[in-house]
Amino acid sequence: MHYAADAFKWIHQEPVYGSLDCYAPVDKPWKKRWRCKNCGACIASYHEKNGRWSVWGALLERDEQGKVKHWEELKPTLHMFYGTRLLDANDDLPKWAGYDNESERLG
């Protein structure tokens, strides 16, 4: 899930930067990736060129029934990088090979 920088904030109880490591991939120095210091799992990335955060949907806060809180505000409006997907998305949302309106539309 991708968000503009001003639409994203950490809501972790303790100072989040004490729990995470940040690194830049050698081949993409404009990207910063954040991973857990305990398990090493990547949880988010920041793209300095386009000013957007990427957050893994599995990490979104959930209610007692396991549903994503504030779903109506967060739900997807399109699929990016659909050519490298793990699963097909059987919905009517636009599907793009890369970034929306900058790459080939696949569906």
C-alpha positions in Angstrom: 0.0 0.0 0.0 1.4 3.4 -1.0 0.9 6.7 0.7 2.1 10.2 0.3 4.6 11.2 3.0 2.1 13.6 4.7 -0.5 10.8 4.9 1.7 8.4 6.8 2.8 8.2 10.4 4.1 5.6 12.8 1.6 4.8 15.6 3.9 2.4 17.6 3.7 2.8 21.4 7.4 3.2 22.0 9.9 5.2 19.9 9.7 3.3 16.6 13.2 4.1 15.6 14.6 2.1 18.5 12.8 -1.1 17.2 13.8 -0.7 13.5 16.8 -0.6 11.3 16.9 1.6 8.2 19.0 0.9 5.1 19.2 1.9 1.4 19.6 -0.8 -1.2 22.9 -0.3 -3.1 21.1 -0.3 -6.5 18.3 2.1 -5.4 19.9 4.6 -3.0 16.8 6.9 -3.2 14.8 4.2 -1.3 15.0 3.7 2.4 13.8 0.3 3.8 12.8 -0.2 7.4 13.1 -3.6 9.0 12.5 -5.1 12.5 15.7 -5.3 14.6 14.5 -8.6 16.2 13.4 -10.7 13.2 14.7 -8.7 10.2 11.4 -8.6 8.4 10.9 -5.6 6.1 7.9 -3.6 7.2 8.0 -0.4 5.1 10.0 1.7 2.7 10.2 5.3 1.7 10.8 6.5 -1.9 12.6 9.8 -1.7 12.1 10.6 -5.4 8.3 10.4 -5.3 7.8 11.2 -1.6 5.8 8.1 -0.9 5.7 5.4 1.8 5.1 1.7 1.0 3.5 -0.3 3.8 2.8 -4.0 3.8 -1.0 -4.5 4.3 -0.4 -7.3 6.8 0.9 -4.8 9.2 -2.1 -2.5 9.3 -3.9 -2.2 12.7 -6.8 -4.6 13.1 -9.9 -4.8 15.3 -11.0 -7.6 17.6 -12.6 -9.4 14.5 -9.3 -9.2 12.6 -10.6 -6.5 10.2 -8.4 -3.6 9.2 -9.3 -0.5 11.2 -10.4 2.5 9.1 -10.8 0.3 6.0 -12.9 2.8 4.1 -10.0 5.3 4.2 -7.3 2.7 3.5 -8.8 0.4 0.9 -7.0 0.1 -2.4 -8.0 2.1 -5.4 -5.7 0.3 -7.9 -3.0 -2.4 -8.1 0.6 -1.4 -8.9 3.4 -3.8 -10.0 0.7 -6.3 -10.9 3.0 -8.2 -13.3 5.0 -9.4 -10.3 2.0 -10.3 -8.2 1.9 -13.4 -6.0 -1.9 -13.9 -6.4 -4.5 -12.7 -8.9 -6.7 -9.9 -7.7 -10.3 -10.7 -8.9 -11.7 -7.2 -8.6 -12.5 -4.3 -10.9 -9.6 -2.1 -9.8 -7.1 -0.9 -12.4 -4.0 -3.0 -12.6 -0.6 -1.5 -13.7 2.8 -3.0 -14.6 4.5 -0.3 -12.5 3.4 3.0 -11.0 -0.1 4.1 -12.1 -0.3 6.4 -15.1 3.4 5.9 -15.6 3.5 2.3 -16.8 1.5 -0.1 -19.0 -2.1 -0.7 -17.7 -2.6 -4.4 -17.5 -6.3 -4.6 -16.7 
